[in-house]
Amino acid sequence: MAEQAPSTDATPVQKPTAALPALGVPGSDFRWLLPILVCVGVLVVALPLAVFMPFAQTVESEPDPAIQAVLADNNFLLHLRLWLIVLTSALAGGALAVAGARQNAKALLRLELRLRRIADGETDLPPTDPARDFARFDEVFEYLRAGIDRTTRRNRGVLQKVQRPLRLLSQQLAAGEVPRDELRKSVSAALNEVEVVLDADRRATAAKPRV
């Protein structure tokens, strides 16, 4: 019993899109957080050298114990307030950076999905939101989809012309012996149609300017 050949017309199974993590993509998050981390690092080094150490030296050099005690209290309050400001600024800036990274990751994911839909031949694409998506790519999407449509439909007429003689030839071969002249004419006709398309493609490729 002859084995049945596997079908080649099966639609490829699309893998489900993985959901983004709650804080976005780790690599993207780090790139967005890097400027804030640099600023915090500069403050951590600059504040003790430029503010806390000179003020502490002033407190130690004060001869009056009462004034020295007041300056020591002020030094503690200065530490507390400045470090609270640095911590609050770092947390607020980090939250904004992570939110921006998350929005950017979503926009990139929607851009990838639109490109995949265009590659699959879908004509109805979800609308873009200028506030969240890369709306400047809308024109590129239309140009890309038009180019794919032109490529898909350009050789359809030639393929239909080739299909008829090849189908007739296949039927004649299945029915019995085909005269050599008739076989040569059918194959030559199909080959001529294919060569016309290949020559046109070669001329179009040669005419394109090289960047």
C-alpha positions as CSV (number, residue, x, y, z in Angstrom):
1,M,0.0,0.0,0.0
2,A,1.5,3.3,-1.1
3,E,2.1,5.8,1.6
4,Q,0.4,9.1,1.3
5,A,2.7,12.0,0.9
6,P,2.4,14.7,3.5
7,S,0.5,17.8,2.4
8,T,2.6,20.9,1.7
9,D,-0.4,23.3,1.8
10,A,-0.8,23.2,5.6
11,T,-1.1,26.6,7.2
12,P,1.9,27.2,9.5
13,V,1.0,27.3,13.1
14,Q,1.6,30.7,14.6
15,K,3.2,30.7,18.0
16,P,1.3,32.6,20.6
17,T,2.8,36.0,21.5
18,A,4.3,35.9,25.0
19,A,3.0,38.5,27.4
20,L,5.3,41.2,28.5
21,P,6.5,41.1,32.1
22,A,5.0,43.7,34.5
23,L,8.1,45.9,34.4
24,G,8.8,45.6,30.7
25,V,11.9,44.1,29.1
26,P,14.9,43.9,31.5
27,G,17.4,45.1,28.9
28,S,15.2,48.1,27.9
29,D,14.5,48.9,31.5
30,F,18.2,49.1,32.4
31,R,18.9,51.4,29.4
32,W,16.1,53.7,30.5
33,L,17.3,53.6,34.1
34,L,20.9,54.2,33.4
35,P,20.8,58.0,33.2
36,I,19.0,58.1,36.6
37,L,21.5,55.7,38.1
38,V,24.4,57.8,36.9
39,C,22.8,61.0,38.4
40,V,22.3,59.2,41.7
41,G,25.9,57.9,41.7
42,V,27.2,61.5,41.1
43,L,25.1,62.8,44.0
44,V,26.2,60.0,46.3
45,V,29.8,61.0,45.7
46,A,29.4,64.8,45.4
47,L,27.2,65.4,48.5
48,P,29.6,64.0,51.1
49,L,32.6,65.7,49.4
50,A,31.1,69.1,48.7
51,V,28.5,69.5,51.5
52,F,28.7,67.0,54.4
53,M,32.5,66.9,55.0
54,P,33.0,70.7,55.0
55,F,30.0,71.2,57.3
56,A,31.3,68.5,59.7
57,Q,34.7,70.2,59.8
58,T,33.0,73.4,60.6
59,V,31.1,71.7,63.5
60,E,34.3,70.2,64.9
61,S,36.2,73.5,64.7
62,E,33.6,75.4,66.6
63,P,35.0,76.2,70.1
64,D,31.6,77.0,71.8
65,P,30.0,73.7,72.9
66,A,26.4,75.1,72.7
67,I,26.9,76.3,69.2
68,Q,28.6,73.1,68.3
69,A,25.6,71.1,69.5
70,V,23.3,73.2,67.4
71,L,25.5,72.8,64.4
72,A,25.6,69.1,65.0
73,D,21.8,68.9,65.0
74,N,21.7,70.9,61.8
75,N,24.2,68.6,60.3
76,F,22.0,65.6,61.1
77,L,18.9,67.3,59.7
78,L,20.9,68.3,56.6
79,H,21.8,64.6,56.1
80,L,18.3,63.5,56.6
81,R,16.6,66.0,54.3
82,L,19.2,65.8,51.4
83,W,19.2,62.0,51.4
84,L,15.4,61.9,51.5
85,I,15.3,64.3,48.5
86,V,17.8,62.1,46.6
87,L,15.9,58.9,47.4
88,T,12.5,60.4,46.5
89,S,13.9,61.8,43.2
90,A,15.5,58.5,42.3
91,L,12.3,56.6,43.0
92,A,10.2,59.0,41.0
93,G,12.6,59.1,38.1
94,G,12.9,55.3,38.2
95,A,9.2,54.9,38.1
96,L,8.8,57.2,35.1
97,A,11.7,55.5,33.3
98,V,10.2,52.0,33.9
99,A,6.8,53.3,32.7
100,G,8.4,54.7,29.6
101,A,10.3,51.5,29.0
102,R,7.1,49.6,29.4
103,Q,5.2,51.8,26.9
104,N,8.1,51.6,24.4
105,A,8.1,47.7,24.7
106,K,4.4,47.6,24.0
107,A,4.8,49.9,21.0
108,L,7.5,47.6,19.6
109,L,5.4,44.6,20.2
110,R,2.5,46.1,18.3
111,L,4.9,47.1,15.5
112,E,6.1,43.5,15.3
113,L,2.5,42.2,15.1
114,R,1.6,44.6,12.3
115,L,4.7,43.5,10.3
116,R,3.8,39.9,10.9
117,R,0.2,40.5,9.7
118,I,1.6,42.3,6.6
119,A,3.9,39.3,5.9
120,D,0.9,36.9,6.3
121,G,-1.0,38.9,3.6
122,E,-3.6,40.4,5.9
123,T,-5.2,43.6,4.6
124,D,-7.0,44.8,7.7
125,L,-4.5,46.2,10.2
126,P,-5.3,47.6,13.6
127,P,-5.2,51.4,13.7
128,T,-2.2,53.0,15.3
129,D,-2.5,55.4,18.3
130,P,-0.2,58.4,17.9
131,A,0.2,58.7,21.6
132,R,1.3,55.1,22.1
133,D,2.5,53.7,18.8
134,F,5.0,54.7,16.1
135,A,2.5,56.4,13.9
136,R,5.3,57.5,11.5
137,F,5.4,53.9,10.3
138,D,1.9,54.0,8.8
139,E,3.2,55.3,5.5
140,V,5.9,52.6,5.5
141,F,3.3,49.9,6.2
142,E,1.2,51.0,3.3
143,Y,4.2,51.1,1.0
144,L,5.3,47.7,2.1
145,R,1.9,46.2,1.7
146,A,1.5,47.7,-1.8
147,G,4.9,46.3,-2.7
148,I,3.9,42.8,-1.5
149,D,0.7,43.0,-3.4
150,R,2.5,44.0,-6.6
151,T,4.9,41.2,-6.2
152,T,2.1,38.7,-5.6
153,R,-0.1,39.7,-8.5
154,R,2.7,40.6,-11.0
155,N,3.2,37.0,-12.3
156,R,-0.3,35.7,-11.7
157,G,-1.3,36.1,-15.3
158,V,1.7,34.3,-16.6
159,L,1.3,31.5,-14.1
160,Q,-2.3,31.1,-15.3
161,K,-1.1,30.9,-18.9
162,V,1.5,28.2,-18.0
163,Q,-1.0,26.3,-15.9
164,R,-3.3,25.4,-18.8
165,P,-0.8,23.8,-21.1
166,L,0.9,22.0,-18.3
167,R,-2.4,20.7,-17.0
168,L,-3.4,19.5,-20.5
169,L,0.0,17.8,-20.9
170,S,-0.4,16.1,-17.6
171,Q,-3.8,14.8,-18.6
172,Q,-2.4,13.5,-21.9
173,L,0.5,11.8,-20.2
174,A,-1.9,10.1,-17.8
175,A,-4.1,8.9,-20.7
176,G,-1.2,7.4,-22.7
177,E,1.7,8.1,-24.9
178,V,2.0,11.7,-26.1
179,P,3.6,12.5,-29.5
180,R,7.1,13.9,-29.3
181,D,6.2,17.1,-31.3
182,E,3.2,17.8,-29.2
183,L,5.2,17.3,-26.0
184,R,7.9,19.6,-27.2
185,K,5.4,22.4,-28.2
186,S,3.7,22.3,-24.8
187,V,6.9,22.4,-22.8
188,S,8.3,25.1,-25.1
189,A,5.2,27.3,-24.7
190,A,5.4,27.0,-20.9
191,L,9.1,27.6,-20.9
192,N,8.8,30.7,-23.1
193,E,6.2,32.2,-20.6
194,V,8.6,31.6,-17.7
195,E,11.5,33.1,-19.5
196,V,9.6,36.3,-20.3
197,V,9.0,36.8,-16.6
198,L,12.6,36.1,-15.7
199,D,13.9,38.5,-18.3
200,A,11.5,41.2,-17.0
201,D,12.7,40.6,-13.5
202,R,16.4,40.8,-14.5
203,R,15.8,44.1,-16.4
204,A,13.9,45.6,-13.4
205,T,16.7,44.5,-11.1
206,A,19.4,46.0,-13.3
207,A,17.5,49.3,-13.7
208,K,17.4,49.8,-9.9
209,P,19.9,52.3,-8.6
210,R,22.5,50.9,-6.2
211,V,22.8,52.7,-2.9
